[in-house]
Amino acid sequence: EQHLDLVALGIVGDVALQTGEARYLLQRGLAALRNPSRAGLIALLEMADLQASGITEEHIGFVIAPRLNALGRLADANPIVEFFTTKDLGRARVLANHLEGLNARRKLLTEQVFQAALAQLEQDPALLDQPALVLAHPSWPAGVIGIVASRLVERYNRPTILVSAPPGSAARGSARSVEGCNITQAIAAQSGLLL
């Protein structure tokens, strides 16, 4: 019972299928979120200017989850434990403010990587003749390339893999796909090339 708010955040934030038990737990979790008891969530809702009583799945997906996910994308995710467990509203507000700053940085980095990817495609339009987009750059932050890959899939309707390839380090990639293409199987077929 005391974790239903977190269950709702997880179901929507991780884009789980909202059917069967997950749908039931989400509805129960939304009810808990509409009457928050965690200082961290109270502070986050204040920061995002959201009224708890009206929280919907859309608010979780587009307002709350991106703020929570920004921590793991751009920094050490461990402070989220304190964020969810502190009973000190003042400390929760400090942590929520940190999340807000990271989320703003995530948005900026995402837009920069998206524009850089578009520039690569503009410079080499032949890349769009391939059945999948595979783009790389040494300075792309690995924490945001998945978001950008999703945007490119929406724009070009083809599987997309973006790779962050810093010199002297192993490259890290993120892939998104379209219906009819199992990107996991496609990548696994090339496992000999991967660490």
N, C-alpha and C positions, 0 to 999 in steps of 0.2 A: 504493500500500500504506500509506504513512504518513498518509494522510488518510481512511482508511476509518471511523475513529471519528467524524469530522466528517460524513461522508456519512450514517451512521446517524442522527446527531442531526438532520440536515437533512431526511431522508426522513420521520421520525416527527414532528419538531417542526413541519414545514410541511404535515403531513397529506397527503403524497403517496400515490398509490395504491401499495400494496405488492404489485405483480404483476411478472412477468417479471424484467428486469434489476434493477429497483428492489428487488424482494424478495431477489434474490441478493446485491446489494450491502448491503442491510440486515443479512442474516445474517452476512456477512463483517465488517461494521461493529460488530455486537453482540459478536462474538468479540474485536475490538480493544478495545471499551469494557470488556470483562470483565477485561482486563489493561492498564489505562490507563498510558500513558507521559507524557502531558501533565500538568504540575504543576497547571494550572488545573482539569482534570477530577478529579485526585486530591483537591484541596482542596474542590471542589464536592461530591464524593461524601462526604467527611468531614462537611461542613457539613450535608448532607441525611441523614446517618446511613444511607447505603446501602452495602451490600457489593458491590464491583465484580463479584465472581464470579457474582452472581445477577441482573445487570441484564437487564431485558426491555424490550420496546417500551412496555409500560405505565409503567415507571419513567421512560423518556425523555419520554413524553407528559404525564405528570401530576406528575413531580417535577423532572426536569432541565430540560426545555424551558421551563416557565413561569419558572424562575429566570433562564435565559439571555435570554428574551424581555422580561423586566421592564426590562432596561437600555434597550432601544430604545423601549419604551412610555413610560417616565418620564424618560429622560435621554438624553444623547448616547451612541449605540451604539458609537462608535469604540473605547472601552477594551476591548471584547470581543476585539479583535485581540491586545492585550497579554495578556489572560487566557488565550488559547489558545496563545500563543507563548512566554510566559515559562518559563524553566527553574528559576527561583527559587521554591521551594515557599513560603517566607515571603511573598513578594510575591503569589503565587497565593492564599494564604489571605486576605490583605487584600482582594484583588479579589473573592474568593468571598463574604466577609463583606458587602461592598458590594452584591453581587447579592442576597444573602439579605435585606438591609434593603429594597432596592427591591421585591423580591417580596412582602414583608410589606405594604409601602405599596400595591402594586398590588392585593393582595387587599382591603385596606380601601377603596380608592377604588372598586373594582369593586362591592363590596357597597353602598357609599353611592349610586352611580349606579343600581344595580338597585333599591334601595329608593325612590329619587326617581322612577324610571320607574313603579314600581308605584303610587306616590302620585299621579302624573299620571293614571294610568288609573282610580284610585279616585275622583279629583275629577271626571273627565270620562269616565264609562263608555261614552258614545257612541263614543269612539275605538275601542272593541272591535267596533263594528258595521261598521267599514271592512274591506275585504279585506286591507289591510296596515296594520301599525302604523308610524306615523311620529311620533317624539317628539323634542323638542329642549330644550336648556337652555343658558344662557350659560356656566355654570361647569363643565360636564362635561369631564373630561380626555379629549382626543381619543384618547389611547393605550389607554384601557380600554373605550371605547364598543362596540367590536366584540365583546368578550367578553360584555358585557351584552346586546347584540343577540342573540347566540347563545342566551343563557339565556331571553330572551323568546320566541324562536322555539320552543324546547323547551316552554315553558309554555303558549303560546297557539296553536301550530301555524299560524302565518301569517308571511309575509315581514315583516321588521322593519328599519326604518332609524332609527338614532339619530344625532342631529346635535348637535355641539358648536358653539354660535353665540355666541362672545364679542362684546360690543358693539364696533363699529368695526373688526372683523376679518372676513375671509371665514369662513363656516361650513365645518366639516369633518364629513363623515358617514361612517358605516360601516353596511353592509347585510349581512344574512344572509337566507337564503330557505328555502323548503320545496320538496320534490320537486314538479315540475310547474310551477314558476314560475322563469323565468330572470331573476333580479333584475338581472343586468348589462344584458340587453336592455331591461328595463323602465326602468332609469335612463337608458340611452342614448337611449330614445325622448323623454326630457325634456332632452336635451343643451342646448337653448336656454336653459335656466334655470341651467346650471352654468358655473362658470369653467373 
